[in-house]
């Protein structure tokens, strides 16, 4: 686990005591930004796995006849359909996942930049134990 250290610029004790609440607020905001980046990263990884699963299903179904029976899980219920019915739906879902991934990746990059700017502005150093 790493701890966050804020470098203060005050030299007198009274100004250091006045900065403590501000430093705590800065550290809290930094931790919020870091947690936000981590959360976005986890969601992106989860969606990448779903996209790969959709691609695997599509590659398995593509050589099959459109009239062949297949089963699809919809809302926790297994339903019987044909390959011709399922393929377009899986392709649409995969396309939707790709769009969401692009938006989340864009958001994560913006959040990373915001975090880096915040870290630079307040001269925050992350101290690792080890």
SULSUL-V681806 format. One record per residue. N is the residue number from 1. RES is the residue in three letters. PSI is psi in whole degrees, -180 to 180 (999 if undefined). Layout:
n=N res=RES psi=PSI
n=N res=RES psi=PSI
This chain:
n=1 res=UNK psi=143
n=2 res=UNK psi=152
n=3 res=UNK psi=155
n=4 res=UNK psi=136
n=5 res=UNK psi=129
n=6 res=UNK psi=130
n=7 res=UNK psi=117
n=8 res=UNK psi=158
n=9 res=UNK psi=-1
n=10 res=UNK psi=143
n=11 res=UNK psi=-28
n=12 res=UNK psi=158
n=13 res=UNK psi=-42
n=14 res=UNK psi=-40
n=15 res=UNK psi=-31
n=16 res=UNK psi=-38
n=17 res=UNK psi=-36
n=18 res=UNK psi=-29
n=19 res=UNK psi=-17
n=20 res=UNK psi=-52
n=21 res=UNK psi=-39
n=22 res=UNK psi=-43
n=23 res=UNK psi=-39
n=24 res=UNK psi=-40
n=25 res=UNK psi=-40
n=26 res=UNK psi=-45
n=27 res=UNK psi=-42
n=28 res=UNK psi=-45
n=29 res=UNK psi=-41
n=30 res=UNK psi=-45
n=31 res=UNK psi=-37
n=32 res=UNK psi=-44
n=33 res=UNK psi=-44
n=34 res=UNK psi=-42
n=35 res=UNK psi=-37
n=36 res=UNK psi=-43
n=37 res=UNK psi=-44
n=38 res=UNK psi=-42
n=39 res=UNK psi=-44
n=40 res=UNK psi=-41
n=41 res=UNK psi=-43
n=42 res=UNK psi=-42
n=43 res=UNK psi=-39
n=44 res=UNK psi=-44
n=45 res=UNK psi=-42
n=46 res=UNK psi=-45
n=47 res=UNK psi=-33
n=48 res=UNK psi=-41
n=49 res=UNK psi=-41
n=50 res=UNK psi=-40
n=51 res=UNK psi=-41
n=52 res=UNK psi=-39
n=53 res=UNK psi=-42
n=54 res=UNK psi=-41
n=55 res=UNK psi=-39
n=56 res=UNK psi=-44
n=57 res=UNK psi=-45
n=58 res=UNK psi=-42
n=59 res=UNK psi=-30
n=60 res=UNK psi=-37
n=61 res=UNK psi=-27
n=62 res=UNK psi=-38
n=63 res=UNK psi=-7
n=64 res=UNK psi=156
n=65 res=UNK psi=140
n=66 res=UNK psi=-24
n=67 res=UNK psi=-3
n=68 res=UNK psi=142
n=69 res=UNK psi=143
n=70 res=UNK psi=168
n=71 res=UNK psi=144
n=72 res=UNK psi=139
n=73 res=UNK psi=119
n=74 res=UNK psi=112
n=75 res=UNK psi=35
n=76 res=UNK psi=3
n=77 res=UNK psi=131
n=78 res=UNK psi=120
n=79 res=UNK psi=149
n=80 res=UNK psi=130
n=81 res=UNK psi=-175
n=82 res=UNK psi=161
n=83 res=UNK psi=-39
n=84 res=UNK psi=-32
n=85 res=UNK psi=-37
n=86 res=UNK psi=-40
n=87 res=UNK psi=-49
n=88 res=UNK psi=-38
n=89 res=UNK psi=-42
n=90 res=UNK psi=-39
n=91 res=UNK psi=-42
n=92 res=UNK psi=-44
n=93 res=UNK psi=-43
n=94 res=UNK psi=-42
n=95 res=UNK psi=-41
n=96 res=UNK psi=-41
n=97 res=UNK psi=-42
n=98 res=UNK psi=-39
n=99 res=UNK psi=-44
n=100 res=UNK psi=-41
n=101 res=UNK psi=-43
n=102 res=UNK psi=-43
n=103 res=UNK psi=-43
n=104 res=UNK psi=-39
n=105 res=UNK psi=-41
n=106 res=UNK psi=-45
n=107 res=UNK psi=-41
n=108 res=UNK psi=-41
n=109 res=UNK psi=-41
n=110 res=UNK psi=-42
n=111 res=UNK psi=-38
n=112 res=UNK psi=-42
n=113 res=UNK psi=-43
n=114 res=UNK psi=-41
n=115 res=UNK psi=-45
n=116 res=UNK psi=-42
n=117 res=UNK psi=-42
n=118 res=UNK psi=-42
n=119 res=UNK psi=-41
n=120 res=UNK psi=-44
n=121 res=UNK psi=-43
n=122 res=UNK psi=10
n=123 res=UNK psi=53
n=124 res=UNK psi=131
n=125 res=UNK psi=138
n=126 res=UNK psi=123
n=127 res=UNK psi=123
n=128 res=UNK psi=144
n=129 res=UNK psi=121
n=130 res=UNK psi=999
